[in-house]
């Protein structure tokens, strides 16, 4: 193995380590995102009033919920604001789920390439070991 091959092997090893590190960071961020989504779903199940976004919508007083029209004043029901807050919270959770899925998928893709190359290397080493053992038995 000459100097160029050794340098190329060292560069490839550094590149693989960097790619594996980035993959682990992406997967970790995706898992943290999934855990946050699960926590938010549990909070939503325990009581929608505990969700800050919904609580802000419910905090509007009757004056803030009043629409002034030429025909007269019309007060919007409190349930409309609850539904709006609930919808926005679900929308935020769906965006977070999409991001978590993308992070985990891209991290797994990066990691998968390293795993595939490691498995190929392991297969080659096992083949060499098998040939060596067969040659010793003869």
N, C-alpha and C positions, 0 to 999 in steps of 0.2 A: 504494500500500500504506500503510494508516494505521498508527498507533502500536500498536493492539491486534493487528493481524495480524503486525506485526513482533515483538511480545513473544511471541505464540503460536508463531511460527516459531522463535524463540530457545529457548523452553521445549521444543518438540518436538525440536530439535537436541540439547539437553542430555539429554533423555530417551533419545534414540536412542544417544547416546554412552555413557550409563550402561548401557543394555541391552546394547550391543555389548561393553562392558568386562566385564560380568557373564558374558556368553556365552563370551567368550574364557577367563575364569578357570575356568568350568565345564568347557569342552572340555579345557583344559590339565590340570585335576585328573583328568579321565577318562583322558586319555592317560598320565599318570603312573601311574594305577592299573593300566592295561593293561600298562605296562612292568614294574611290580612283579609282576604275575601271571606274565608271561613269565619273569622272573628266577626266581621261585619254582618254576616248572615245570622250568626248566633245572637248578636245584639238586636238585629231586626226582629228575630223571633221572640226574644224576651220582652220586647216592648218598643214599638216604633218611636215612642216619645224620647227614648234614650239616644236615638240617632241625631247628632247635632244638626244635620241639614234639615231634617223633618221638624225638629224643635224650633228652628228659626222660622220656618213657614207657619208653624202653629202659634208663634209669639205675636203675630200681627193682631192688633186690637181691632174692634169693629170699625173704628174710624178709617183705619188703613185698608180695610176690606170693602169700603164703600165706594161705588162708582157713581159719579155725578153725571147725569144725562139731562138733556132738555126736558124729558118726560118726568124726571124726578130722580131721587136717589135710589140706588139699588145696592143692597148689601150682599156681597158674595158669601156663600156658605163656608164655614170653617173646613168642612170636608174637602172642598175644592183645593184648598192650600195643602191639606194633608196629602191628597192624591198627587199634587204637583211635586211635593217634597219626596214622596215615596217613589214616583216615577224617576226623578232626577237621581235619587240614591241607587236605584236599580240600574240606571244608565251608567253611572260611575262604576258600579260593580262589573257591568258587562265590558266596559272599556278596560278595566283592570284585568279581567279574565283574559281578554284578547292579548294584552301586553304580556301577561304571565305565560300564556301559551307560546307566544312568539319567542320570549326569552328562553324558555325551556327547550323549545324545538331547535333554535339556533345553537344553543349550548350543546345539546345532544348531537347535533350534526357535526359540530367541531370535534366533540369527544369521539364520535363514531369513527371518524377518519383515523384518529390515533389508535383506537381499539382495533380497527381492521388491519392497520399496518403491524401492530403488535401481534395480532393473531397470525398474520402471514409469517412474521419472523419466528414465532413459536413453532409453527408448522414446519418451517425449514429446519429449525434446530432439532425438532423431533425426528424428522427424516434423516438428518445426519447422525443422530444418536442411534437410530435403528440400523443404519448402514454400518456404523462402527461396531455395534454389538453382533451383527451378522458376520462381519469380517473376523471378529475375534473367535466366534464359535466354529469357524471352518478350519 
